[in-house]
Amino acid sequence: MKSKVVLGVDIGGTKVAAGLVNENGEILSKTRVPMIVNASAEVAMACVHRAMDDAMRSAAGPVHAIGVSSPGPLDPVKGIVLKTPNLPCWQNFPLLSHVERRYRLPTLVDNDANAAGLAEALWGAGKDSGCVFYATIGTGIGTAIIQDKRIHHGRTGAAAEGGHMTIDFDAPVRCGCGKPGCVEGMASGPALSERARQALLRDESRSSALFGLGSMTAEVICDASNAGDPLARRILEETAQLLAVWLGNVVDLIEPEVIVVGGGLGTRMAGFFGAIQGNLSCWTINPRAHEIPLLPAKFGADSGIAGSAALWLADAELGAFRAGSTVGS
């Protein structure tokens, strides 16, 4: 795909972002439209088409391929979105065939965290590392393992769902996946909001700036912490500790050369990266865990666009994965 322009499409629960990307990971143009997930599959697909059509119109020359990323779980071999809480409109939805049929261009589909992690490994914070562990922390927690610039898919394409690692099986919190104590259910944006709400119900800090707010989002909590609110700061410190427990397990399992963190909440937690790194030694047997860099992602809100296009720089690997897969057999 050298000297080619690829259309990268990032499908999320609230928006569809699309943009043209060159082989250096430079986003040449981009657009964003709302995603409608609580109607029919066709209505949702129309949102995707609108974003893609808008992005295509900005092309100065031919577009050579399309990369699409979507929340998982999905089948990257057949390009089918299986069943995800973020896209209730699509269950066993053949996303790949819909895109190929309309645009008549070579298309690859993958998990959104895999795609974003690949972009960081190729062009971003992990570009000089052989093994990259990528985490996007926001409404959920998605992860990717990138080894030698290649996505680790596992046997069926379902590998690296690190957000659903249980870090406390006795936790009262049940993740959207159904398991208790997943790190996603304990350290994602909605989890922060719920902890703040519960603290205020217990009258722990009526003087907090969070008291009486109608909207208790992770963004609001981060802003309050930055402004010096003790309750908000405590909630973020608790979250940093949970992330240290989780990442200690990740280090014991794969010992990546670098850990890259993106996503809306992940980006805003960057001030706690030092504390997380310092606490890793309490949660891993690896005596050199503190040497592993914990870095903010380069692409930020554009990670899905860049990552979707990046799938084409790993097309040989994905082709081999497709040929040897046991998915659907």
C-alpha positions, 0 to 999 in steps of 0.5 A: 500500500505504499504511496496509496491513500486509504479511507479509515472508518471508525465506528463508535457508539455515538459517532462515525469518524472517517478520513483519508490517510497516507502511508506515513499515518498522516490524516489528510482529511476527516469528517464525523457524523452522529451514529444512531444505534437504537434504530434498525441495522439499516439506519445505523449503516446509513450513518456509516455511509454518510461519513464515508461518502463525505470523506470520499468527496475530499479525495484529491485522487483515487482511494485505494482501499478501506479500513473499518474499525468497530467495537467488538467482539467481531469476526475479523476474518468474515467482517461480521460484528457479532454482538456488542453493547455499544452497537445494539442495532447490529448482531451478527451483522455482515459489515464487511460485505455491506461496505465492499458491495457499495464501494467496490474497494478492498476492505478490512474490518477489525476491532477498534482497539486493535486498529488504534493499537496498530496505529500507535505501533506503526506511527505513534508512541510505540513505533520504536518497540517490538511488543506494544500493549495498547489500552483505550480507556473511556466508556469501556476499556479496549486493548490490543497486543501488537507484536512486531507491528502485527496485531495478535488476533489469537485463534479466532480473532477474539484475543486481547480483550484485556478490559474483561480481565477480572481483577476482583472476583468478589467485587459487587460491580458486574461488567456489561459482559456479565462477569464480576470485577472486570477492570472495565466495570471498575475503572472505565468512565461510567465506573468513576461516575458511579463511585462518585455518585455512591460517595455522595449518597453516603454524604462523604463530602457535601462540600465537594464540587460534585455535589448537586451536579446533574451530570456526573461524567468522568470528564466532570470528575477530572475537571473537579480534580484538576481544580483541587476537589478532594473527592474527585481527586480520591476517585481518580487515585482509586482508579489509578490503583485499580489500573496498576493492579490490572497492568501488573497482571499484564506485565506478568503475562506478556512483559511488553516493551511499552504500554500506550494509553489512549481514550478520553479518560486514559488521556486525562489520567496521564497525570497519574501515569507516574503513580501507576508505574510506581505501583506496578512493582506491588502487583507483578513479580517482574523486578524490572516492571518499573522500567516499562514506559507508560506513555500517552497515545499520539493519535488521541481522538483520531486513533480510530481513523489512523488505525483503520487505515493502518490495517492495510499496512498489515494486510499480509499478516491478516491475509495469512490469518484469514487463510488459516483461521478456524472461525466459522468452521 
